[in-house]
Each structure stands twice: as C-alpha cells, then as structure tokens.
Amino acid sequence: MTDYQGHQGDVDRAAVLNRVKRAQGQLGGVLRMIEEGRDLEAVLGQIKAVSRALDRAGLAMVAAEWRAGADVGDVTPERIDRLERLILSVT
C-alpha cells in the first residue's frame, strides 16, 4: 500500500484526512442527535452521511494506491485484482 510520500502523496493524505475528520464531526452530531432524542429519520440520514464519507475516504485511499502504482509502472494483473478487491470491500 502506498505510504503517501511525495507531493501527490501529501495531497492524497490531506484529502483523506479531511474526509475522515469531516466524518468524525458528523458522527459527533449523530451522537448529540441520539442523546437529544431526535427524529429517527433525521438520525438515520446523518448516519448514512457518515457512512458515505468514510466510504469515499476509503475509495480515495485506493485511488492513491492505484496512482502510485501507475506512476512507477507497476500495473500488473495481480495489483489490479488486489485494488479491485479493495474497492469492493469499501462499497
């Protein structure tokens, strides 16, 4: 897996961190909503948003790994199969 080194890696890492931090904030909101006894549909809508944000963070990480392999010419069938499995695991 990529270690997020170099300029593109820094950009990828920052994007993933931002997505996860956003999800963390949303999750805090979900906890408050539950504590306050808010409407079930509203709570579930926020839970869905948190889940989507984390899925996108995972996909961004897989995309970074894909780019890292392409940058160094490491696009073997085995690597593609591995990345496909990773994509399917987060969707």
All heavy atoms as an XYZ file, in Angstrom:
692
protein
N       0.835     -1.171      0.000
C       0.000      0.000      0.000
C       0.883      1.238      0.000
O       1.954      1.236      0.569
C      -0.904     -0.020      1.228
C      -1.971      1.017      1.212
S      -3.561      0.204      1.103
C      -4.606      1.567      1.306
N       0.401      2.268     -0.613
C       1.190      3.487     -0.717
C       1.425      4.100      0.656
O       0.607      3.973      1.552
C       0.504      4.511     -1.649
O       1.392      5.582     -1.870
C      -0.766      5.060     -1.067
N       2.565      4.745      0.804
C       2.859      5.380      2.084
C       2.642      6.888      2.008
O       3.018      7.614      2.905
C       4.279      5.047      2.538
C       5.326      5.428      1.507
O       4.990      6.083      0.500
O       6.487      5.058      1.704
N       2.024      7.366      0.943
C       1.659      8.771      0.789
C       2.865      9.700      0.847
O       2.812     10.764      1.415
C       0.633      9.194      1.851
C      -0.685      8.510      1.720
C      -1.084      7.553      2.636
C      -1.540      8.813      0.683
C      -2.306      6.919      2.524
C      -2.756      8.188      0.557
C      -3.140      7.240      1.477
O      -4.343      6.628      1.352
N       4.002      9.281      0.261
C       5.167     10.146      0.224
C       5.188     10.930     -1.073
O       4.618     10.506     -2.067
C       6.454      9.337      0.362
C       6.605      8.744      1.743
C       7.904      7.991      1.888
O       8.624      7.779      0.934
N       8.195      7.568      3.099
N       5.865     12.044     -1.054
C       5.951     12.897     -2.233
C       4.770     13.845     -2.295
O       3.827     13.769     -1.519
N       4.818     14.793     -3.244
C       3.787     15.827     -3.324
C       2.401     15.245     -3.528
O       1.464     15.596     -2.823
C       4.110     16.823     -4.445
C       3.024     17.826     -4.645
N       2.767     18.801     -3.709
C       2.103     17.976     -5.626
C       1.736     19.528     -4.124
N       1.321     19.059     -5.286
N       2.237     14.340     -4.491
C       0.915     13.763     -4.734
C       0.443     12.995     -3.504
O      -0.727     13.051     -3.147
C       0.918     12.842     -5.956
C      -0.452     12.278     -6.306
C      -1.468     13.343     -6.655
O      -1.189     14.285     -7.378
N      -2.660     13.213     -6.114
N       1.361     12.315     -2.845
C       1.002     11.602     -1.624
C       0.524     12.544     -0.534
O      -0.414     12.246      0.196
N       1.166     13.708     -0.423
C       0.731     14.708      0.556
C      -0.681     15.191      0.253
O      -1.497     15.360      1.153
C       1.685     15.903      0.576
C       3.052     15.552      1.137
O       3.178     14.510      1.820
O       4.000     16.315      0.888
N      -0.959     15.403     -1.029
C      -2.297     15.835     -1.442
C      -3.310     14.745     -1.127
O      -4.377     15.011     -0.572
C      -2.318     16.191     -2.950
C      -3.736     16.426     -3.438
C      -1.442     17.412     -3.224
N      -2.975     13.501     -1.470
C      -3.870     12.382     -1.198
C      -4.123     12.239      0.305
O      -5.249     12.049      0.740
C      -3.290     11.074     -1.738
C      -3.228     11.039     -3.258
O      -3.990     11.767     -3.917
O      -2.396     10.266     -3.782
N      -3.063     12.311      1.085
C      -3.191     12.163      2.533
C      -4.062     13.276      3.105
O      -4.945     13.021      3.926
C      -1.824     12.184      3.211
C      -1.928     11.983      4.715
C      -0.605     11.949      5.450
N       0.487     11.522      4.622
C       1.609     12.239      4.433
N       1.767     13.378      5.015
N       2.568     11.797      3.670
N      -3.844     14.505      2.660
C      -4.634     15.628      3.154
C      -6.114     15.448      2.804
O      -6.992     15.708      3.635
C      -4.107     16.940      2.579
N      -6.389     14.972      1.601
C      -7.778     14.765      1.186
C      -8.439     13.682      2.037
O      -9.586     13.842      2.475
C      -7.843     14.388     -0.292
N      -7.725     12.600      2.294
C      -8.274     11.519      3.108
C      -8.488     12.004      4.541
O      -9.545     11.766      5.144
C      -7.365     10.272      3.069
C      -7.781      9.258      4.123
C      -7.389      9.647      1.685
N      -7.508     12.690      5.091
C      -7.650     13.207      6.455
C      -8.840     14.150      6.569
O      -9.608     14.084      7.546
C      -6.368     13.909      6.900
C      -5.202     12.994      7.247
C      -3.924     13.802      7.460
C      -5.519     12.166      8.473
N      -9.017     15.018      5.589
C     -10.153     15.939      5.616
C     -11.472     15.181      5.592
O     -12.405     15.523      6.313
C     -10.091     16.926      4.455
C      -9.045     17.986      4.657
O      -8.640     18.274      5.777
N      -8.572     18.577      3.570
N     -11.562     14.157      4.763
C     -12.793     13.366      4.692
C     -13.078     12.669      6.022
O     -14.211     12.654      6.498
C     -12.700     12.324      3.580
C     -12.793     12.896      2.188
C     -12.691     11.784      1.158
N     -12.628     12.294     -0.191
C     -13.682     12.659     -0.909
N     -14.878     12.565     -0.390
N     -13.533     13.108     -2.140
N     -12.050     12.092      6.621
C     -12.247     11.371      7.880
C     -12.579     12.350      9.013
O     -13.461     12.069      9.841
C     -11.023     10.498      8.217
C     -11.144      9.880      9.605
C     -10.855      9.404      7.165
N     -11.931     13.488      9.043
C     -12.244     14.495     10.068
C     -13.676     15.002      9.913
O     -14.375     15.225     10.906
C     -11.248     15.650     10.003
C      -9.883     15.277     10.534
C      -8.914     16.421     10.390
C      -7.531     16.007     10.876
N      -6.554     17.089     10.743
N     -14.112     15.177      8.672
C     -15.486     15.595      8.421
C     -16.459     14.531      8.931
O     -17.462     14.837      9.581
C     -15.695     15.844      6.928
C     -16.976     16.554      6.603
C     -17.034     16.982      5.142
N     -15.731     17.392      4.643
C     -15.190     16.978      3.494
N     -15.839     16.165      2.704
N     -14.011     17.383      3.119
N     -16.154     13.276      8.661
C     -16.997     12.180      9.142
C     -17.002     12.137     10.671
O     -18.039     11.881     11.290
C     -16.513     10.847      8.570
N     -15.859     12.416     11.271
C     -15.769     12.432     12.730
C     -16.696     13.507     13.299
O     -17.417     13.270     14.277
C     -14.325     12.687     13.157
C     -14.093     12.674     14.644
C     -12.640     12.942     14.984
O     -11.930     13.650     14.271
N     -12.183     12.374     16.087
N     -16.697     14.668     12.676
C     -17.592     15.741     13.108
C     -19.051     15.358     12.931
O     -19.889     15.623     13.808
N     -19.362     14.744     11.807
C     -20.734     14.293     11.559
C     -21.158     13.250     12.590
O     -22.295     13.262     13.059
C     -20.865     13.700     10.153
C     -20.797     14.721      9.050
C     -20.780     14.050      7.678
O     -20.027     13.104      7.450
N     -21.615     14.543      6.783
N     -20.237     12.368     12.939
C     -20.552     11.330     13.924
C     -20.839     11.950     15.287
O     -21.738     11.504     16.006
C     -19.421     10.309     14.006
C     -19.704      9.060     14.829
C     -20.955      8.338     14.337
C     -18.509      8.127     14.772
N     -20.096     12.980     15.635
C     -20.381     13.703     16.874
C     -21.792     14.276     16.854
O     -22.514     14.249     17.860
N     -22.188     14.789     15.691
C     -23.545     15.300     15.541
C     -24.586     14.202     15.701
O     -25.644     14.412     16.297
N     -24.291     13.016     15.176
C     -25.203     11.874     15.319
C     -25.369     11.533     16.800
O     -26.494     11.306     17.272
C     -24.690     10.648     14.533
C     -25.476      9.397     14.894
C     -24.749     10.903     13.035
N     -24.266     11.506     17.525
C     -24.344     11.200     18.958
C     -25.216     12.214     19.691
O     -26.055     11.834     20.525
C     -22.938     11.162     19.573
C     -22.058      9.985     19.161
C     -20.626     10.187     19.630
C     -22.628      8.696     19.701
N     -25.043     13.489     19.372
C     -25.867     14.531     20.004
C     -27.340     14.342     19.665
O     -28.215     14.487     20.524
C     -25.392     15.926     19.596
C     -24.157     16.390     20.344
C     -23.826     17.843     20.070
N     -23.540     18.117     18.666
C     -22.396     17.856     18.053
N     -21.415     17.298     18.735
N     -22.219     18.136     16.787
N     -27.597     14.025     18.391
C     -28.984     13.821     17.967
C     -29.632     12.671     18.737
O     -30.785     12.768     19.164
C     -29.047     13.550     16.461
C     -28.675     14.737     15.607
S     -28.569     14.314     13.855
C     -30.316     14.245     13.441
N     -28.882     11.592     18.930
C     -29.415     10.443     19.669
C     -29.657     10.826     21.124
O     -30.700     10.512     21.701
C     -28.460      9.237     19.548
C     -28.429      8.730     18.095
C     -28.885      8.118     20.505
C     -27.335      7.707     17.814
N     -28.676     11.520     21.734
C     -28.819     11.946     23.126
C     -30.029     12.860     23.314
O     -30.695     12.810     24.348
C     -27.550     12.658     23.593
C     -26.358     11.731     23.732
C     -25.044     12.459     23.946
O     -24.978     13.703     23.782
O     -24.065     11.767     24.271
N     -30.314     13.677     22.326
C     -31.438     14.615     22.383
C     -32.773     13.969     22.012
O     -33.814     14.609     22.083
C     -31.180     15.799     21.455
C     -29.994     16.642     21.861
C     -29.568     17.629     20.776
O     -30.188     17.645     19.685
O     -28.611     18.383     21.027
N     -32.721     12.699     21.584
C     -33.944     12.007     21.206
C     -34.552     12.520     19.909
O     -35.771     12.514     19.741
N     -33.697     12.924     18.985
C     -34.170     13.472     17.706
C     -34.872     12.420     16.871
O     -34.758     11.224     17.116
C     -32.990     14.058     16.929
C     -32.263     15.198     17.612
C     -32.902     16.553     17.408
N     -32.970     16.941     16.021
C     -32.007     17.573     15.364
N     -30.884     17.882     15.956
N     -32.179     17.906     14.098
N     -35.571     12.892     15.867
C     -36.346     12.060     14.956
C     -35.486     10.966     14.324
O     -34.351     11.221     13.883
C     -36.938     12.958     13.862
C     -37.699     12.193     12.820
O     -38.738     11.610     13.178
O     -37.238     12.166     11.656
N     -36.030      9.758     14.264
C     -35.313      8.602     13.737
C     -34.824      8.837     12.311
O     -33.675      8.537     11.978
C     -36.206      7.364     13.784
C     -35.621      6.092     13.160
C     -34.369      5.663     13.902
C     -36.656      4.984     13.161
N     -35.681      9.377     11.457
C     -35.277      9.595     10.057
C     -34.122     10.579      9.955
O     -33.217     10.387      9.140
C     -36.470     10.082      9.236
C     -37.485      8.988      8.989
C     -38.634      9.461      8.120
O     -38.408     10.297      7.220
O     -39.752      8.972      8.348
N     -34.124     11.601     10.785
C     -33.031     12.576     10.771
C     -31.725     11.924     11.220
O     -30.668     12.138     10.616
C     -33.375     13.763     11.663
N     -31.801     11.120     12.274
C     -30.597     10.436     12.777
C     -30.065      9.477     11.724
O     -28.860      9.464     11.429
C     -30.896      9.689     14.098
C     -29.694      8.842     14.525
C     -31.271     10.674     15.201
N     -30.957      8.687     11.138
C     -30.512      7.732     10.120
C     -29.929      8.436      8.905
O     -28.970      7.940      8.295
C     -31.656      6.811      9.714
C     -32.119      5.828     10.790
C     -33.288      4.998     10.285
C     -30.984      4.946     11.246
N     -30.481      9.585      8.549
C     -29.922     10.357      7.430
C     -28.485     10.777      7.711
O     -27.622     10.721      6.826
N     -28.207     11.169      8.958
C     -26.846     11.562      9.323
C     -25.910     10.362      9.394
O     -24.749     10.451      9.024
C     -26.860     12.332     10.655
C     -27.409     13.727     10.519
C     -26.638     14.533      9.491
O     -25.415     14.680      9.561
N     -27.351     15.067      8.507
N     -26.431      9.238      9.881
C     -25.613      8.022      9.907
C     -25.230      7.635      8.481
O     -24.078      7.258      8.210
C     -26.352      6.870     10.627
C     -26.403      7.161     12.118
C     -25.688      5.524     10.353
C     -27.255      6.196     12.914
N     -26.175      7.750      7.576
C     -25.903      7.451      6.166
C     -24.830      8.397      5.610
O     -23.929      7.971      4.878
C     -27.196      7.573      5.367
C     -27.085      7.158      3.938
C     -28.460      7.237      3.273
C     -28.387      6.896      1.808
N     -29.707      7.003      1.163
N     -24.883      9.665      5.990
C     -23.886     10.634      5.527
C     -22.494     10.291      6.054
O     -21.502     10.395      5.329
C     -24.285     12.046      5.951
N     -22.412      9.872      7.319
C     -21.125      9.472      7.898
C     -20.578      8.260      7.151
O     -19.396      8.214      6.785
C     -21.260      9.157      9.405
C     -19.978      8.527      9.949
C     -21.612     10.409     10.181
N     -21.434      7.290      6.915
C     -21.021      6.081      6.206
C     -20.509      6.418      4.812
O     -19.463      5.919      4.378
C     -22.196      5.111      6.137
O     -21.843      3.957      5.434
N     -21.218      7.287      4.124
C     -20.806      7.703      2.769
C     -19.449      8.404      2.804
O     -18.594      8.170      1.957
C     -21.876      8.629      2.183
C     -22.283      8.291      0.798
C     -23.382      9.159      0.206
N     -23.873     10.275      0.987
C     -25.068     10.329      1.568
N     -25.899      9.328      1.489
N     -25.433     11.390      2.256
N     -19.262      9.271      3.796
C     -17.991      9.997      3.911
C     -16.829      9.026      4.142
O     -15.747      9.186      3.553
C     -18.072     11.019      5.045
N     -17.033      8.023      4.971
C     -15.974      7.047      5.219
C     -15.724      6.171      3.997
O     -14.568      5.843      3.691
C     -16.313      6.194      6.444
C     -16.293      6.958      7.768
C     -16.811      6.072      8.898
C     -14.901      7.489      8.074
N     -16.792      5.811      3.286
C     -16.621      5.053      2.045
C     -15.774      5.841      1.054
O     -14.872      5.290      0.409
C     -17.968      4.731      1.400
C     -18.754      3.664      2.149
O     -18.164      2.984      3.019
O     -19.962      3.528      1.858
N     -16.050      7.120      0.936
C     -15.293      7.952     -0.003
C     -13.837      8.098      0.418
O     -12.947      8.134     -0.428
C     -15.960      9.309     -0.166
C     -17.257      9.199     -0.931
C     -17.964     10.518     -1.026
N     -19.272     10.308     -1.619
C     -19.800     11.087     -2.529
N     -19.153     12.141     -2.956
N     -20.987     10.830     -3.009
N     -13.596      8.163      1.717
C     -12.214      8.216      2.199
C     -11.484      6.931      1.815
O     -10.339      6.964      1.353
C     -12.181      8.426      3.714
N     -12.157      5.806      1.992
C     -11.554      4.523      1.614
C     -11.273      4.457      0.124
O     -10.198      4.011     -0.305
N     -12.223      4.923     -0.684
C     -12.015      4.925     -2.134
C     -10.889      5.871     -2.536
O     -10.117      5.568     -3.453
C     -13.312      5.288     -2.852
C     -14.398      4.212     -2.781
C     -15.715      4.751     -3.342
C     -13.971      2.959     -3.521
N     -10.772      6.999     -1.844
C      -9.671      7.921     -2.129
C      -8.325      7.266     -1.834
O      -7.345      7.470     -2.560
C      -9.833      9.210     -1.327
N      -8.273      6.446     -0.798
C      -7.035      5.739     -0.472
C      -6.697      4.713     -1.546
O      -5.536      4.575     -1.942
C      -7.147      5.079      0.901
C      -7.238      6.079      2.034
S      -7.524      5.301      3.633
C      -5.923      4.556      3.910
N      -7.702      3.998     -2.034
C      -7.469      3.024     -3.103
C      -7.015      3.745     -4.369
O      -6.090      3.295     -5.053
C      -8.729      2.166     -3.376
C      -8.518      1.263     -4.580
C      -9.086      1.334     -2.144
N      -7.638      4.878     -4.669
C      -7.241      5.647     -5.854
C      -5.789      6.108     -5.742
O      -5.039      6.075     -6.728
C      -8.171      6.844     -6.039
N      -5.385      6.517     -4.545
C      -3.990      6.932     -4.338
C      -3.042      5.775     -4.589
O      -1.979      5.931     -5.204
C      -3.814      7.479     -2.923
N      -3.430      4.598     -4.118
C      -2.605      3.406     -4.338
C      -2.515      3.094     -5.824
O      -1.467      2.732     -6.351
C      -3.213      2.234     -3.562
C      -2.491      0.929     -3.745
C      -1.173      0.850     -2.996
O      -0.839      1.776     -2.244
O      -0.465     -0.151     -3.180
N      -3.630      3.225     -6.515
C      -3.674      2.968     -7.963
C      -2.737      3.945     -8.687
O      -1.942      3.552     -9.535
C      -5.104      3.129     -8.462
C      -5.336      2.559     -9.827
C      -4.805      3.004    -11.000
C      -6.147      1.452    -10.165
N      -5.259      2.245    -12.041
C      -6.085      1.285    -11.559
C      -6.943      0.601     -9.413
C      -6.785      0.283    -12.220
C      -7.637     -0.389    -10.076
C      -7.551     -0.547    -11.467
N      -2.841      5.224     -8.342
C      -1.975      6.239     -8.966
C      -0.505      5.960     -8.685
O       0.341      6.099     -9.562
C      -2.342      7.634     -8.471
C      -3.470      8.283     -9.233
C      -3.585      9.765     -8.911
N      -3.866     10.011     -7.509
C      -5.064      9.948     -6.956
N      -6.111      9.632     -7.685
N      -5.229     10.180     -5.679
N      -0.201      5.569     -7.447
C       1.191      5.292     -7.080
C       1.751      4.162     -7.928
O       2.890      4.234     -8.403
C       1.291      4.960     -5.593
N       0.959      3.134     -8.147
C       1.408      2.023     -8.985
C       1.586      2.450    -10.433
O       2.554      2.068    -11.090
N       0.644      3.252    -10.928
C       0.725      3.712    -12.319
C       1.939      4.607    -12.520
O       2.600      4.541    -13.554
C      -0.551      4.449    -12.700
N       2.260      5.430    -11.514
C       3.394      6.351    -11.619
C       4.719      5.621    -11.789
O       5.635      6.130    -12.422
C       3.477      7.257    -10.386
C       2.385      8.314    -10.375
O       1.707      8.505    -11.413
O       2.201      8.948     -9.308
N       4.826      4.426    -11.221
C       6.090      3.687    -11.303
C       5.997      2.504    -12.264
O       6.890      1.675    -12.321
C       6.562      3.208     -9.903
C       6.876      4.395     -9.009
C       5.562      2.278     -9.273
N       4.894      2.436    -12.996
C       4.737      1.371    -13.984
C       4.396      0.019    -13.401
O       4.589     -1.005    -14.047
N       3.892     -0.004    -12.179
C       3.543     -1.266    -11.518
C       2.041     -1.502    -11.638
O       1.289     -1.378    -10.673
C       3.969     -1.216    -10.050
C       3.704     -2.530     -9.325
O       3.475     -3.552     -9.993
O       3.725     -2.513     -8.079
N       1.605     -1.844    -12.849
C       0.185     -2.101    -13.096
C       0.072     -3.529    -13.623
O      -0.169     -3.762    -14.796
C      -0.415     -1.078    -14.083
C      -1.914     -1.273    -14.215
C      -0.107      0.347    -13.636
N       0.279     -4.468    -12.725
C       0.217     -5.883    -13.080
C      -1.212     -6.387    -12.876
O      -1.989     -5.778    -12.120
C       1.161     -6.698    -12.198
O       0.711     -6.599    -10.839
C       2.598     -6.214    -12.315
N      -1.562     -7.480    -13.495
C      -2.890     -8.056    -13.252
C      -3.132     -8.355    -11.765
O      -4.234     -8.157    -11.262
C      -2.879     -9.342    -14.076
C      -1.906     -9.073    -15.178
C      -0.845     -8.213    -14.552
N      -2.096     -8.784    -11.060
C      -2.239     -9.079     -9.639
C      -2.553     -7.820     -8.848
O      -3.400     -7.828     -7.952
C      -0.950     -9.723     -9.083
C      -0.649    -11.090     -9.654
C       0.009    -11.046    -11.037
O       0.523     -9.989    -11.457
O      -0.017    -12.096    -11.704
N      -1.870     -6.734     -9.175
C      -2.114     -5.461     -8.482
C      -3.524     -4.955     -8.772
O      -4.220     -4.477     -7.869
C      -1.075     -4.429     -8.881
C      -1.179     -3.135     -8.098
C      -0.087     -2.154     -8.532
N      -0.114     -0.970     -7.720
C       0.704     -0.721     -6.719
N       1.630     -1.601     -6.396
N       0.618      0.396     -6.042
N      -3.945     -5.066    -10.016
C      -5.293     -4.635    -10.383
C      -6.329     -5.475     -9.640
O      -7.308     -4.936     -9.107
C      -5.496     -4.688    -11.906
C      -4.638     -3.613    -12.568
C      -6.966     -4.526    -12.278
C      -4.586     -3.688    -14.068
N      -6.112     -6.776     -9.552
C      -7.030     -7.643     -8.813
C      -7.102     -7.239     -7.343
O      -8.181     -7.184     -6.745
C      -6.605     -9.110     -8.907
C      -6.835     -9.708    -10.284
O      -7.580     -9.106    -11.095
O      -6.260    -10.784    -10.551
N      -5.951     -6.947     -6.756
C      -5.906     -6.530     -5.346
C      -6.670     -5.233     -5.145
O      -7.467     -5.095     -4.215
C      -4.453     -6.358     -4.913
C      -4.307     -5.864     -3.498
C      -2.820     -5.798     -3.094
N      -2.685     -4.967     -1.934
C      -2.384     -3.672     -1.961
N      -2.162     -3.056     -3.100
N      -2.281     -2.988     -0.842
N      -6.439     -4.274     -6.029
C      -7.123     -2.988     -5.905
C      -8.626     -3.134     -6.133
O      -9.424     -2.480     -5.457
C      -6.509     -1.966     -6.866
C      -5.068     -1.574     -6.519
C      -4.464     -0.719     -7.625
C      -5.013     -0.849     -5.181
N      -8.999     -4.008     -7.046
C     -10.422     -4.254     -7.267
C     -11.068     -4.822     -6.002
O     -12.158     -4.402     -5.605
C     -10.622     -5.215     -8.433
C     -12.087     -5.481     -8.728
C     -12.276     -6.442     -9.888
O     -11.315     -7.117    -10.299
O     -13.413     -6.505    -10.377
N     -10.390     -5.754     -5.348
C     -10.916     -6.315     -4.097
C     -11.050     -5.229     -3.033
O     -12.039     -5.195     -2.281
C     -10.022     -7.441     -3.579
C     -10.198     -8.755     -4.325
C      -9.493     -9.913     -3.621
N      -8.080     -9.686     -3.355
C      -7.099     -9.886     -4.241
N      -7.379    -10.324     -5.448
N      -5.844     -9.661     -3.919
N     -10.070     -4.335     -2.973
C     -10.135     -3.244     -2.001
C     -11.316     -2.322     -2.296
O     -12.019     -1.895     -1.374
C      -8.819     -2.453     -1.999
C      -7.621     -3.179     -1.401
C      -6.338     -2.391     -1.658
C      -7.822     -3.401      0.088
N     -11.514     -2.010     -3.577
C     -12.643     -1.162     -3.940
C     -13.961     -1.822     -3.530
O     -14.824     -1.180     -2.921
C     -12.650     -0.872     -5.467
C     -11.499      0.065     -5.828
C     -13.994     -0.280     -5.912
C     -11.265      0.189     -7.316
N     -14.085     -3.089     -3.818
C     -15.322     -3.798     -3.484
C     -15.524     -3.894     -1.973
O     -16.660     -3.941     -1.491
C     -15.330     -5.181     -4.118
C     -15.409     -5.177     -5.650
C     -15.250     -6.587     -6.190
C     -16.722     -4.550     -6.118
N     -14.443     -3.891     -1.218
C     -14.574     -4.004      0.240
C     -15.081     -2.719      0.880
O     -15.596     -2.761      2.003
C     -13.242     -4.408      0.861
O     -12.334     -3.330      0.883
N     -14.949     -1.595      0.200
C     -15.408     -0.323      0.786
C     -16.693      0.204      0.142
O     -17.140      1.285      0.470
C     -14.323      0.781      0.745
C     -13.149      0.400      1.626
C     -13.895      1.087     -0.655
N     -17.259     -0.568     -0.761
C     -18.507     -0.119     -1.377
C     -19.654     -1.022     -0.994
O     -19.486     -2.079     -0.472
C     -18.401     -0.069     -2.912
O     -18.054     -1.361     -3.409
C     -17.407      0.956     -3.358
